[in-house]
Amino acid sequence: MKKILFLTVSVIMTMSQLFGQITMPGVKFSDSYSFDKCNNMKVEFYAKNNELMRTLLYKTYFNSGDKNFMVMMDAPGKGGDMTTIFDMANEVAIQIFSSDSPEPMYNAGRFKFPEGADIKKLELVPTEETRTIAGHLCKKYTYTFKSIFGSVWITGEVKMPNDYGIFRAAKMAALHNTLSAEGFVMEMTTEDSRGGKTIMTTVSLETNESTTIKLPRSKVGTAMNKVNYFTF
């Protein structure tokens, strides 16, 4: 999984360098995007002896003025961050790699919403357990997906799409873009038979935090083909 991710990022960065001056038909985006709300999340990776190996921090920015949103992932070390801006009106996602480096990489591509065989629902099994996460009462569900298993904590108190939460930020929607239970995902765990575990959890929601991202249009590479919305 990690090798595939790194290879994909490498290919996108190379294409951005080669085609930064070319704009593909239909790939439309603004010169800047502004947001005023933020959800904070984290993902922790544990080894089989329950030793914490790595922590990634996520922020999802949005506002009440439009449907656009932005997911920022911050990994340890310089150049380990990645930002994805979702321009919902134009159906375009703009990715920024290594924003803290002297020459960040930019890529913009059109997306299509999944339908038919591309809609992948994860079947959840309800339990009687409840727990409060980031101030919201949640109900626990369990699941098994191929060789992994885990739990999902969902609340009905949050009226936001899961695109703004940990389910989307941690790219779980790339594997199963819908769930059999309604509500907002506050926490999700995955485990495997070898003892590895990942905990993805919400830290805070709807924090007042304004930010504006300006894009150097001449440096933004563009992709020709549409891809599944949840690929980004």
C-alpha positions as CSV (number, residue, x, y, z in Angstrom):
1,M,0.0,0.0,0.0
2,K,2.8,2.5,1.0
3,K,4.9,1.6,-2.1
4,I,1.9,2.2,-4.4
5,L,1.2,5.5,-2.7
6,F,4.8,6.7,-3.0
7,L,4.9,5.6,-6.7
8,T,1.6,7.5,-7.4
9,V,2.9,10.6,-5.8
10,S,6.2,10.4,-7.7
11,V,4.4,10.0,-11.0
12,I,2.1,12.9,-10.3
13,M,5.1,15.1,-9.3
14,T,7.0,14.2,-12.4
15,M,4.0,14.9,-14.6
16,S,3.5,18.3,-12.9
17,Q,7.1,19.2,-13.7
18,L,6.7,18.2,-17.3
19,F,3.3,19.7,-18.0
20,G,3.1,22.6,-15.6
21,Q,2.6,25.1,-18.5
22,I,-0.2,23.1,-20.2
23,T,-3.9,23.3,-19.2
24,M,-6.0,20.4,-20.2
25,P,-9.6,21.2,-21.5
26,G,-12.1,21.2,-18.6
27,V,-9.6,21.5,-15.8
28,K,-10.8,24.8,-14.4
29,F,-9.8,26.2,-11.0
30,S,-9.4,29.5,-9.1
31,D,-6.2,31.4,-8.4
32,S,-7.0,31.2,-4.6
33,Y,-9.3,29.4,-2.2
34,S,-10.3,30.6,1.3
35,F,-11.8,28.7,4.2
36,D,-12.9,29.7,7.7
37,K,-13.6,26.5,9.6
38,C,-11.4,23.5,10.4
39,N,-11.7,19.9,11.6
40,N,-8.6,18.5,13.3
41,M,-7.8,14.7,13.2
42,K,-5.0,12.3,13.7
43,V,-4.0,8.8,12.5
44,E,-1.8,6.6,14.7
45,F,0.0,3.5,13.4
46,Y,0.9,0.8,15.9
47,A,3.2,-2.3,15.6
48,K,2.1,-5.7,16.7
49,N,3.4,-5.1,20.2
50,N,1.1,-2.1,20.5
51,E,4.1,0.2,20.0
52,L,3.2,3.6,18.4
53,M,5.3,3.8,15.2
54,R,4.0,7.0,13.5
55,T,1.4,9.7,13.8
56,L,0.0,11.8,11.0
57,L,-2.0,15.0,11.6
58,Y,-4.9,16.0,9.4
59,K,-6.9,19.2,8.9
60,T,-10.0,19.6,6.8
61,Y,-10.9,23.2,6.0
62,F,-14.3,24.3,4.8
63,N,-16.8,27.1,5.1
64,S,-20.5,27.8,5.0
65,G,-20.2,29.9,1.8
66,D,-19.7,27.1,-0.7
67,K,-19.2,23.3,-0.9
68,N,-15.4,23.5,-1.6
69,F,-13.1,22.0,1.0
70,M,-9.5,21.2,1.6
71,V,-7.7,18.3,3.3
72,M,-4.1,18.8,4.6
73,M,-2.0,15.9,5.8
74,D,1.2,16.7,7.8
75,A,3.7,13.8,8.1
76,P,6.9,14.0,10.2
77,G,9.9,15.6,8.4
78,K,10.4,18.3,5.8
79,G,8.5,17.7,2.6
80,G,6.1,15.1,4.1
81,D,2.9,17.2,3.7
82,M,0.2,17.0,1.1
83,T,-2.8,19.2,0.5
84,T,-5.8,18.5,-1.7
85,I,-8.3,21.2,-2.6
86,F,-11.7,20.0,-3.8
87,D,-13.3,22.5,-6.2
88,M,-16.8,21.0,-6.2
89,A,-18.3,23.4,-8.8
90,N,-15.7,22.6,-11.4
91,E,-15.3,19.0,-10.3
92,V,-11.5,19.4,-10.0
93,A,-9.1,18.4,-7.3
94,I,-5.8,20.4,-6.9
95,Q,-3.0,18.6,-5.1
96,I,0.0,20.4,-3.5
97,F,3.0,18.3,-2.5
98,S,5.8,19.4,-0.1
99,S,4.4,22.9,0.5
100,D,7.3,23.7,2.9
101,S,9.9,23.1,0.2
102,P,11.4,25.9,-2.0
103,E,9.6,24.4,-5.0
104,P,6.3,22.7,-4.1
105,M,4.7,20.5,-6.7
106,Y,1.1,21.2,-8.0
107,N,-1.3,19.0,-9.9
108,A,-4.9,19.5,-10.9
109,G,-7.3,16.8,-12.2
110,R,-10.9,16.3,-12.9
111,F,-12.9,13.8,-10.9
112,K,-16.2,11.9,-11.4
113,F,-18.5,10.8,-8.7
114,P,-18.7,7.0,-8.3
115,E,-21.7,5.1,-9.6
116,G,-22.6,1.5,-10.3
117,A,-19.8,-0.9,-9.6
118,D,-17.7,2.0,-8.2
119,I,-19.9,2.4,-5.2
120,K,-18.4,0.3,-2.5
121,K,-20.4,-0.1,0.7
122,L,-18.8,-1.3,4.0
123,E,-21.3,-3.4,6.0
124,L,-21.2,-2.4,9.7
125,V,-22.5,-4.5,12.6
126,P,-24.0,-2.4,15.4
127,T,-23.1,-2.9,19.1
128,E,-24.5,-1.6,22.3
129,E,-21.4,0.4,23.2
130,T,-21.4,4.1,23.3
131,R,-18.6,6.7,23.9
132,T,-18.1,10.4,23.7
133,I,-15.5,11.6,21.2
134,A,-14.6,15.3,20.9
135,G,-17.8,16.2,22.8
136,H,-20.2,14.0,20.7
137,L,-21.9,10.8,21.8
138,C,-21.0,8.0,19.4
139,K,-22.2,4.4,18.8
140,K,-19.7,1.6,18.1
141,Y,-20.0,-0.6,15.0
142,T,-17.7,-3.4,14.0
143,Y,-16.7,-4.7,10.5
144,T,-14.6,-7.2,8.6
145,F,-13.1,-6.3,5.3
146,K,-11.1,-8.9,3.5
147,S,-8.1,-9.6,5.8
148,I,-8.7,-6.7,8.1
149,F,-11.2,-6.0,10.9
150,G,-12.0,-3.1,13.2
151,S,-14.5,-0.7,14.6
152,V,-16.2,2.5,13.5
153,W,-17.6,5.1,16.0
154,I,-20.4,7.1,14.5
155,T,-22.4,10.1,15.9
156,G,-25.8,11.4,14.8
157,E,-25.1,14.8,16.5
158,V,-22.8,16.1,13.7
159,K,-24.6,17.4,10.6
160,M,-21.7,17.4,8.2
161,P,-20.8,15.1,5.3
162,N,-18.1,12.5,6.0
163,D,-16.0,14.3,3.3
164,Y,-15.1,16.7,6.1
165,G,-14.1,14.1,8.6
166,I,-11.6,11.4,9.3
167,F,-13.2,8.8,7.0
168,R,-12.3,11.0,4.0
169,A,-9.1,12.5,5.3
170,A,-7.5,9.2,6.0
171,K,-8.6,7.9,2.6
172,M,-10.7,5.1,3.9
173,A,-13.3,6.2,1.3
174,A,-10.9,5.0,-1.4
175,L,-11.7,1.4,-0.2
176,H,-15.3,1.8,0.7
177,N,-16.9,5.1,-0.1
178,T,-20.2,4.4,1.7
179,L,-21.2,2.9,5.0
180,S,-24.3,0.8,5.8
181,A,-25.0,3.1,8.9
182,E,-25.9,6.7,8.7
183,G,-24.0,9.5,10.6
184,F,-20.7,11.2,10.9
185,V,-17.6,9.0,11.5
186,M,-15.7,10.2,14.5
187,E,-13.2,7.4,14.8
188,M,-12.2,4.2,12.9
189,T,-9.7,1.4,13.6
190,T,-8.2,-1.2,11.4
191,E,-6.4,-4.3,12.5
192,D,-4.9,-7.3,10.8
193,S,-4.0,-10.9,11.8
194,R,-0.4,-10.0,12.2
195,G,-1.1,-7.6,15.0
196,G,-0.8,-4.2,13.2
197,K,-3.3,-1.6,14.1
198,T,-4.3,1.9,12.9
199,I,-6.4,4.3,14.9
200,M,-8.0,7.3,13.1
201,T,-9.7,9.7,15.3
202,T,-11.3,13.2,15.5
203,V,-9.6,15.7,17.8
204,S,-11.9,18.7,17.3
205,L,-14.7,19.9,14.9
206,E,-15.7,23.3,13.4
207,T,-12.8,25.3,14.9
208,N,-12.7,28.9,13.8
209,E,-9.5,29.0,11.7
210,S,-9.2,31.0,8.5
211,T,-6.7,30.2,5.7
212,T,-6.2,31.1,2.1
213,I,-4.3,29.1,-0.5
214,K,-2.9,30.9,-3.5
215,L,-2.0,28.9,-6.6
216,P,0.8,29.8,-9.0
217,R,-1.2,28.9,-12.1
218,S,1.8,28.6,-14.4
219,K,3.2,25.8,-12.1
220,V,0.1,23.7,-11.8
221,G,0.3,20.6,-13.9
222,T,-3.0,19.2,-15.2
223,A,-4.2,15.7,-15.7
224,M,-6.1,14.6,-18.9
225,N,-8.4,11.9,-17.7
226,K,-11.2,12.0,-15.0
227,V,-10.6,9.7,-12.0
228,N,-12.9,8.4,-9.3
229,Y,-13.7,11.2,-6.8
230,F,-12.3,9.1,-3.9
231,T,-9.0,8.5,-5.6
232,F,-7.9,11.9,-4.4
